[in-house]
Amino acid sequence: MSCEEASHVCDKAQYNESTFLERLKLRIHILFCDLCKKHTIDNHKLTETIKKSNIVCLDSKSKSEMKKCLEKEIKNQNAKH
């Protein structure tokens, strides 16, 4: 696993979107990579801080609409290239 992929999996894990295999690979990677280990620790601290802050987030409907708009824009950008 590259450091870039480890960072991506770390971010996915923060939102419970990573698979078991991804998390396992990440754990192995951070055994050998101090930079990614620090990133993982910092990400975990950020997640805990946000959970404790009681921030009100977008409702599911708004998130879904935003996701559709982003996906549409990504498709439009990919079509241009």
N, C-alpha and C positions, 0 to 999 in steps of 0.2 A: 504494500500500500504506500502510495506516495504521500508526502506531507499535505499536498493540496487535497487529495482524496480524504485524508484523515481529518482535515479541517472541515470538509463538507459533511462527513459522517458525524463528527462532533456536533455540528450545528443541527443536523437532522435528529440526533439523539436528544438534544435539548428540547425538542418538540415532540418526542416520542414517535418519530417518523422513520427511525432506522430499524433495520432488520437485526435479528439475533446475530447472524453471520457478520454483518457490518460492524456491530458493536464488539464482537470477538476480535476481528481484525484490527480494530482501533486499539483495543487493549494491548494486543501484541505489539502494535506499532509504538505506542507510547512507552512501552518498556525500554525501547532503544532510542527514542527520540525525545530529548529533553524539551525542545521547543514546542513540540506538539503536546507534550505532557503539560507544560505551562498553559498552553492555549485551552486545553481541556479543563484544567483546574479553574482558570479564569472564567470560562464559559459556565461552569457549574456554579461559581459564585454569583455570576450575573443572573442566572436562572433563579437561584434562591432569593436574591435581592428583589427581583421582580415579583416573585410569588408573595413575599412578605409585604410588599408595598400596596397591595390591594388596588392595583391599577385596573380601571374598567376598560375592557377591550371591545372591539367591534362585535356585534352579534353575528350569528352564523349566516344569516341572510346577506348582510353587508359584506362579510368575508367572501361568500360565494360569488356575489356580483363582482367584487374586486378581482377575484381569481379569474373569472371569465373575461373581464376586460384585459387583464394582463396576458392571458393566453392568446387572446385575439391579437393584441399588439405584437407579441412575440412571433406569431405566425406571419403577420404583415411584414415585420422586419426581416424574417427569414426568406420571405418571398422576394424581397427587394435584392437579396444577395444571391 
